Amino acid sequence: MEQVPHNPTAGVYAATSDYVHAMEVRGAGRLLFVAGTMGLDPAGRPGAGIEEQLDLVWSNIRTILASAGMTVDNIVRLTSYLRDPAYAEANSTARTAALGKRRVPTTALIATTLDSDWLVEIEVIAAD
């Protein structure tokens, strides 16, 4: 599978250094659509704050990807749902730490979660 980033520089606003506008996936054999994943521990308890929840979210995403024989390198699209705009920087930091130098199309939205203790939810699409 080949991943080709598309980040035009003319006719559209510039992407920041932590995402690309679009990702073309060529020759993918499988697609994995991961439901919104929360910062819950294995017993279903939320982390104490946004940083702990983001650590749990990314641990949970890695576990889910591994169950399909994939890693974060297979992520081709990511959407974050944040309970508060104040969490945007922590979310961006956690995402770039998890993905390393890889940039993927990313959207962050402010949303009311089903439970007020859930501060962040992230869904991904992965391909191989």
Contacts in CASP RR format, 6 or more apart in sequence:
PFRMAT RR
TARGET T0000
AUTHOR 0000-0000-0000
METHOD contacts of the structure
MODEL  1
MEQVPHNPTAGVYAATSDYVHAMEVRGAGRLLFVAGTMGLDPAGRPGAGI
EEQLDLVWSNIRTILASAGMTVDNIVRLTSYLRDPAYAEANSTARTAALG
KRRVPTTALIATTLDSDWLVEIEVIAAD
1 25 0 8 1.000
1 26 0 8 1.000
1 27 0 8 1.000
1 28 0 8 1.000
1 29 0 8 1.000
1 127 0 8 1.000
1 128 0 8 1.000
2 25 0 8 1.000
2 26 0 8 1.000
2 27 0 8 1.000
3 23 0 8 1.000
3 24 0 8 1.000
3 25 0 8 1.000
3 26 0 8 1.000
3 76 0 8 1.000
3 127 0 8 1.000
4 23 0 8 1.000
4 24 0 8 1.000
4 25 0 8 1.000
4 26 0 8 1.000
5 20 0 8 1.000
5 22 0 8 1.000
5 23 0 8 1.000
5 24 0 8 1.000
5 103 0 8 1.000
6 20 0 8 1.000
6 21 0 8 1.000
6 22 0 8 1.000
6 23 0 8 1.000
6 24 0 8 1.000
7 15 0 8 1.000
7 20 0 8 1.000
7 21 0 8 1.000
7 22 0 8 1.000
8 21 0 8 1.000
12 21 0 8 1.000
15 21 0 8 1.000
15 103 0 8 1.000
17 103 0 8 1.000
18 92 0 8 1.000
18 95 0 8 1.000
18 96 0 8 1.000
18 103 0 8 1.000
18 106 0 8 1.000
19 103 0 8 1.000
19 104 0 8 1.000
19 105 0 8 1.000
19 106 0 8 1.000
20 103 0 8 1.000
20 104 0 8 1.000
20 105 0 8 1.000
21 105 0 8 1.000
22 105 0 8 1.000
23 76 0 8 1.000
23 77 0 8 1.000
23 104 0 8 1.000
23 105 0 8 1.000
25 76 0 8 1.000
25 127 0 8 1.000
28 127 0 8 1.000
28 128 0 8 1.000
29 127 0 8 1.000
29 128 0 8 1.000
30 68 0 8 1.000
30 127 0 8 1.000
30 128 0 8 1.000
31 125 0 8 1.000
31 126 0 8 1.000
31 127 0 8 1.000
32 65 0 8 1.000
32 68 0 8 1.000
32 70 0 8 1.000
32 74 0 8 1.000
32 125 0 8 1.000
32 126 0 8 1.000
32 127 0 8 1.000
33 123 0 8 1.000
33 125 0 8 1.000
34 61 0 8 1.000
34 64 0 8 1.000
34 65 0 8 1.000
34 123 0 8 1.000
34 124 0 8 1.000
34 125 0 8 1.000
34 126 0 8 1.000
35 123 0 8 1.000
36 81 0 8 1.000
36 121 0 8 1.000
36 122 0 8 1.000
36 123 0 8 1.000
37 57 0 8 1.000
37 60 0 8 1.000
37 61 0 8 1.000
37 64 0 8 1.000
37 121 0 8 1.000
37 122 0 8 1.000
37 123 0 8 1.000
37 124 0 8 1.000
38 46 0 8 1.000
38 53 0 8 1.000
38 56 0 8 1.000
38 57 0 8 1.000
38 60 0 8 1.000
38 113 0 8 1.000
38 118 0 8 1.000
38 120 0 8 1.000
38 121 0 8 1.000
39 46 0 8 1.000
39 47 0 8 1.000
39 52 0 8 1.000
39 53 0 8 1.000
39 54 0 8 1.000
39 56 0 8 1.000
39 57 0 8 1.000
39 60 0 8 1.000
39 118 0 8 1.000
39 119 0 8 1.000
39 120 0 8 1.000
39 121 0 8 1.000
40 46 0 8 1.000
40 47 0 8 1.000
40 56 0 8 1.000
40 60 0 8 1.000
40 118 0 8 1.000
41 47 0 8 1.000
41 56 0 8 1.000
46 53 0 8 1.000
46 56 0 8 1.000
46 115 0 8 1.000
46 117 0 8 1.000
46 118 0 8 1.000
46 119 0 8 1.000
47 53 0 8 1.000
47 56 0 8 1.000
49 119 0 8 1.000
50 87 0 8 1.000
50 90 0 8 1.000
50 91 0 8 1.000
50 119 0 8 1.000
50 120 0 8 1.000
51 90 0 8 1.000
51 94 0 8 1.000
53 118 0 8 1.000
53 119 0 8 1.000
53 120 0 8 1.000
54 90 0 8 1.000
54 91 0 8 1.000
54 94 0 8 1.000
54 120 0 8 1.000
55 94 0 8 1.000
57 94 0 8 1.000
57 120 0 8 1.000
57 121 0 8 1.000
57 122 0 8 1.000
58 72 0 8 1.000
58 94 0 8 1.000
58 97 0 8 1.000
58 98 0 8 1.000
58 122 0 8 1.000
61 72 0 8 1.000
61 98 0 8 1.000
61 122 0 8 1.000
61 124 0 8 1.000
62 71 0 8 1.000
62 72 0 8 1.000
65 71 0 8 1.000
65 72 0 8 1.000
65 74 0 8 1.000
65 75 0 8 1.000
65 124 0 8 1.000
65 126 0 8 1.000
68 126 0 8 1.000
69 128 0 8 1.000
70 126 0 8 1.000
70 128 0 8 1.000
72 98 0 8 1.000
72 99 0 8 1.000
72 102 0 8 1.000
73 102 0 8 1.000
74 126 0 8 1.000
74 127 0 8 1.000
74 128 0 8 1.000
75 99 0 8 1.000
75 102 0 8 1.000
75 104 0 8 1.000
75 124 0 8 1.000
75 125 0 8 1.000
75 126 0 8 1.000
76 104 0 8 1.000
76 105 0 8 1.000
76 125 0 8 1.000
76 126 0 8 1.000
76 127 0 8 1.000
77 104 0 8 1.000
77 105 0 8 1.000
77 106 0 8 1.000
77 124 0 8 1.000
77 125 0 8 1.000
78 95 0 8 1.000
78 104 0 8 1.000
78 105 0 8 1.000
78 106 0 8 1.000
78 107 0 8 1.000
78 122 0 8 1.000
78 123 0 8 1.000
78 124 0 8 1.000
78 125 0 8 1.000
79 106 0 8 1.000
79 107 0 8 1.000
79 108 0 8 1.000
79 109 0 8 1.000
79 122 0 8 1.000
79 123 0 8 1.000
79 124 0 8 1.000
80 91 0 8 1.000
80 95 0 8 1.000
80 106 0 8 1.000
80 107 0 8 1.000
80 108 0 8 1.000
80 109 0 8 1.000
80 120 0 8 1.000
80 121 0 8 1.000
80 122 0 8 1.000
81 108 0 8 1.000
81 109 0 8 1.000
81 110 0 8 1.000
81 111 0 8 1.000
81 113 0 8 1.000
81 120 0 8 1.000
81 121 0 8 1.000
81 122 0 8 1.000
81 123 0 8 1.000
82 88 0 8 1.000
82 91 0 8 1.000
82 108 0 8 1.000
82 109 0 8 1.000
82 110 0 8 1.000
82 111 0 8 1.000
82 119 0 8 1.000
82 120 0 8 1.000
83 110 0 8 1.000
83 111 0 8 1.000
83 112 0 8 1.000
83 113 0 8 1.000
83 116 0 8 1.000
83 118 0 8 1.000
83 119 0 8 1.000
83 120 0 8 1.000
84 110 0 8 1.000
84 119 0 8 1.000
85 110 0 8 1.000
87 119 0 8 1.000
87 120 0 8 1.000
88 108 0 8 1.000
91 108 0 8 1.000
91 120 0 8 1.000
92 108 0 8 1.000
95 106 0 8 1.000
111 121 0 8 1.000
113 119 0 8 1.000
113 121 0 8 1.000
END
